[in-house]
Amino acid sequence: MATHKILTVTLEFEMGDKRIHAPRIKAAYEAAVNAAMEAAKGELLDGSVSAVRSRMTWDYRWAETSAQYADVDVEWEEESQVGEPVQ
């Protein structure tokens, strides 16, 4: 039996001090999920995604303690399929 592969993408939107109401938060979440699904469909093979799950959380924390990452170009090897041994 084949092992299912899971691709997890996490987005965090750091927001300022302005009050943001729930309908705007929900709309932003739905827009981000829809954009991610469309982008993935453009890159993955037809029929390769069997399910998409999404969730939204809301928390308060000091933004300065979060990790920040530089925008880095990554080159992926496309020679082997996921799950196949690399030779």
Backbone torsions as a table, in degrees:
resi	resn	phi	psi	omega
1	MET	NA	133.3	-178.5
2	ALA	-71.5	144.5	176.7
3	THR	-87.7	128.8	178.1
4	HIS	-71.2	139.3	176.0
5	LYS	-99.8	142.8	-179.6
6	ILE	-119.7	125.0	173.0
7	LEU	-103.3	120.3	179.2
8	THR	-112.0	129.1	177.5
9	VAL	-121.6	126.4	-179.6
10	THR	-115.2	128.6	175.7
11	LEU	-119.5	136.5	173.2
12	GLU	-124.2	129.7	176.5
13	PHE	-107.6	111.6	177.8
14	GLU	-85.4	123.9	-175.6
15	MET	-113.3	153.5	-178.6
16	GLY	-76.7	-161.4	-174.9
17	ASP	-81.8	-7.5	-178.4
18	LYS	-67.6	146.2	178.3
19	ARG	-74.1	128.6	179.7
20	ILE	-120.9	124.7	-176.1
21	HIS	-84.5	156.6	-174.6
22	ALA	-52.7	-43.1	-179.3
23	PRO	-60.1	-35.8	177.9
24	ARG	-70.3	-39.3	177.8
25	ILE	-62.0	-47.2	-179.8
26	LYS	-61.8	-42.5	179.4
27	ALA	-63.9	-41.1	178.5
28	ALA	-64.7	-41.3	177.9
29	TYR	-61.0	-49.4	-178.9
30	GLU	-63.2	-38.6	178.0
31	ALA	-64.4	-41.2	179.7
32	ALA	-65.8	-42.5	179.2
33	VAL	-64.3	-46.3	-179.9
34	ASN	-62.4	-41.1	178.8
35	ALA	-64.5	-40.9	179.1
36	ALA	-64.7	-41.5	179.8
37	MET	-65.4	-42.4	178.9
38	GLU	-64.2	-41.9	178.8
39	ALA	-63.9	-42.2	179.7
40	ALA	-65.1	-41.2	178.2
41	LYS	-59.3	-33.7	179.5
42	GLY	-72.3	-18.9	-176.6
43	GLU	-107.0	-31.1	-175.2
44	LEU	-91.1	157.9	178.7
45	LEU	-67.8	147.1	177.3
46	ASP	-56.8	134.1	177.9
47	GLY	79.9	1.8	-176.9
48	SER	-81.6	-16.0	178.6
49	VAL	-103.1	120.7	-179.3
50	SER	-97.1	-21.8	179.5
51	ALA	-160.3	149.8	174.4
52	VAL	-127.7	126.8	176.6
53	ARG	-119.3	141.2	177.4
54	SER	-137.6	156.9	176.0
55	ARG	-151.0	155.2	179.4
56	MET	-124.6	134.9	173.6
57	THR	-124.8	160.1	-179.5
58	TRP	-135.5	127.1	177.4
59	ASP	-146.3	166.9	176.8
60	TYR	-118.4	129.2	176.0
61	ARG	-158.7	165.0	178.0
62	TRP	-71.1	118.5	-177.1
63	ALA	-61.4	-30.8	-177.6
64	GLU	-65.9	-17.7	-179.3
65	THR	-90.6	-3.5	178.9
66	SER	-81.2	149.5	176.2
67	ALA	-74.3	140.9	175.6
68	GLN	-121.2	142.6	-175.9
69	TYR	-121.8	142.8	177.4
70	ALA	-76.8	152.7	175.1
71	ASP	-76.0	107.9	-173.7
72	VAL	-119.2	133.9	173.5
73	ASP	-79.1	126.2	179.8
74	VAL	-115.9	133.6	175.9
75	GLU	-100.9	125.3	-177.7
76	TRP	-100.1	142.4	172.7
77	GLU	-78.6	130.3	-179.2
78	GLU	-111.7	12.3	-176.7
79	GLU	-72.8	-37.7	-175.4
80	SER	-113.8	153.4	176.3
81	GLN	-81.3	155.2	176.0
82	VAL	-61.1	132.1	178.6
83	GLY	94.9	-15.8	177.6
84	GLU	-87.7	142.9	177.9
85	PRO	-66.5	141.4	177.1
86	VAL	-85.5	133.4	-177.1
87	GLN	-98.1	NA	NA
